[in-house]
Amino acid sequence: MNDKTSREELDQNVMNTLRDKDHSVLANHVDTLSCTHNDIIELLAQYLALSEQDDDERFDTWFDNLSKEQHTVVKTFEVYRGQYEHLDS
């Protein structure tokens, strides 16, 4: 996989979902996950820490090894974060 492919795919998926503006499907997916609140907090902490570093290969390896449920959490987080970042002041 070439550099930044995982990040670009995530970004594109998030942008497509943001355009839809109906996030009930994402919420339903997250609500039915078989993980604990602690699992989600730990995943998001890892995601934020790795995404802030300049080591794209390390991030891509970590991201590629996530489960489908973990990808859902990260995507949902990015969609919601995108909503808050683009709110009109």
Legacy VTK file of the C-alpha trace (Angstrom):
# vtk DataFile Version 3.0
C-alpha trace
ASCII
DATASET POLYDATA
POINTS 89 float
0.000 0.000 0.000
1.405 3.406 -0.837
1.826 6.182 1.737
-1.291 7.909 3.006
-3.727 5.539 1.227
-5.518 4.591 4.454
-5.729 8.192 5.572
-7.008 9.336 2.172
-9.671 6.599 2.116
-10.779 7.569 5.619
-10.878 11.251 4.678
-12.936 10.513 1.555
-15.394 8.312 3.471
-15.774 10.992 6.140
-16.367 13.731 3.570
-18.984 11.639 1.770
-20.769 10.984 5.050
-20.602 14.653 6.067
-22.258 15.614 2.775
-25.145 13.244 3.533
-25.876 15.097 6.793
-27.903 12.133 8.070
-25.718 10.290 10.529
-28.367 8.047 12.060
-26.913 5.052 10.218
-23.492 5.704 11.775
-25.039 6.132 15.209
-26.890 2.840 14.826
-23.661 1.071 13.837
-21.791 2.432 16.848
-24.620 1.691 19.270
-24.570 -1.990 18.331
-20.798 -2.525 18.631
-19.589 -5.138 21.072
-16.946 -2.996 22.746
-16.735 -1.140 26.028
-16.540 2.585 26.554
-12.943 2.073 27.623
-12.192 0.296 24.320
-13.510 3.299 22.408
-11.604 5.800 24.540
-8.369 3.832 24.137
-8.889 3.537 20.365
-9.526 7.280 19.975
-6.510 8.117 22.148
-4.304 5.937 19.925
-5.864 7.426 16.797
-5.285 11.012 17.899
-1.724 10.331 19.072
-0.730 8.526 15.865
-2.487 10.944 13.511
-0.636 13.900 15.061
2.749 12.327 14.341
4.560 12.645 11.031
5.057 8.890 10.694
2.561 7.975 7.958
3.837 4.406 7.689
3.272 3.775 11.396
-0.239 5.253 11.188
-1.078 3.245 8.065
0.108 -0.002 9.660
-1.943 0.686 12.784
-5.001 1.693 10.755
-4.773 -1.306 8.412
-4.765 -3.659 11.406
-7.973 -2.279 12.921
-11.064 -4.434 12.978
-14.213 -3.464 11.092
-15.760 -2.274 14.360
-12.721 -0.119 15.142
-12.873 1.409 11.649
-16.520 2.252 12.310
-15.607 4.032 15.547
-12.809 6.038 13.904
-14.972 6.999 10.915
-17.854 8.052 13.169
-15.480 10.081 15.334
-14.099 11.872 12.270
-17.590 12.610 10.936
-18.711 14.085 14.238
-15.444 15.995 14.638
-15.870 17.388 11.138
-19.328 18.614 12.043
-18.028 20.505 15.060
-15.039 21.934 13.205
-17.271 23.373 10.484
-19.970 24.900 12.674
-20.664 28.530 11.885
-19.662 30.734 14.789
LINES 1 90
89 0 1 2 3 4 5 6 7 8 9 10 11 12 13 14 15 16 17 18 19 20 21 22 23 24 25 26 27 28 29 30 31 32 33 34 35 36 37 38 39 40 41 42 43 44 45 46 47 48 49 50 51 52 53 54 55 56 57 58 59 60 61 62 63 64 65 66 67 68 69 70 71 72 73 74 75 76 77 78 79 80 81 82 83 84 85 86 87 88
